[in-house]
Amino acid sequence: MEFLQPWHIVIVVVLLLVLFGAKRLPEMGKGLGEGWKGFKEGLSGNAGSSDAAKTGETAHTVTPKAADELKPPPPAA
């Protein structure tokens, strides 16, 4: 007896459709594929060859705020 029979796959697909719906499954598959791609790039050390680097886009830079901007506003009277 083999572990993964074709009817096992059919049952899993039907359960996924029932649980998540037909509209949500492609989004989940895309997210899983992008995550897997990022994981493989991270393992191979090719983090600099992402899509953003290929198209010439730059990463968002976060600048720290000044100390006076971090103070909470005075309480309203």
C-alpha positions in Angstrom: 0.0 0.0 0.0 1.4 3.3 -1.1 1.3 6.3 1.2 0.0 8.9 -1.3 -2.8 7.5 -3.5 -4.6 9.7 -6.1 -7.8 9.6 -4.0 -5.9 11.0 -1.0 -5.0 14.1 -3.0 -8.7 14.4 -4.1 -9.8 14.3 -0.5 -7.3 16.9 0.6 -8.2 19.2 -2.3 -11.9 18.9 -1.4 -11.3 19.6 2.2 -9.2 22.7 1.4 -12.0 24.0 -0.9 -14.5 23.5 1.9 -12.4 25.1 4.6 -10.9 28.0 2.7 -13.1 28.5 -0.4 -12.1 28.8 -4.0 -11.2 32.5 -3.9 -8.8 32.2 -1.0 -6.8 29.2 -2.2 -4.9 31.0 -5.1 -3.9 33.7 -2.7 -2.6 31.2 -0.2 -0.7 29.3 -2.9 0.9 32.5 -4.1 1.9 33.5 -0.6 3.3 30.0 0.0 5.3 30.1 -3.3 6.7 33.5 -2.5 7.7 32.4 1.0 9.3 29.2 -0.3 11.2 31.2 -2.9 12.5 33.6 -0.3 13.5 30.7 1.9 15.5 29.1 -0.9 17.2 32.4 -1.7 18.1 32.9 1.9 19.6 29.4 2.1 21.6 29.9 -1.1 22.7 33.4 -0.1 21.2 35.2 -3.1 19.2 37.6 -1.0 20.5 40.5 -3.2 18.9 39.1 -6.4 15.3 39.7 -5.4 12.7 41.2 -7.8 13.2 44.7 -6.3 16.9 44.6 -7.1 16.2 43.4 -10.7 13.8 46.3 -11.4 16.0 49.0 -9.8 13.7 49.7 -6.9 15.2 50.6 -3.6 14.2 49.4 -0.1 12.3 51.7 2.2 14.6 53.5 4.6 13.3 54.2 8.1 14.8 57.2 9.8 14.5 57.5 13.6 12.4 60.3 15.1 13.9 63.1 17.3 13.4 62.7 21.0 10.9 65.5 21.2 8.7 63.8 18.6 8.5 60.6 20.7 7.0 62.3 23.8 3.2 61.6 24.2 0.9 64.5 23.6 -0.4 66.4 26.7 -3.7 65.2 28.1 -6.8 67.0 26.9 -8.5 69.2 29.5 
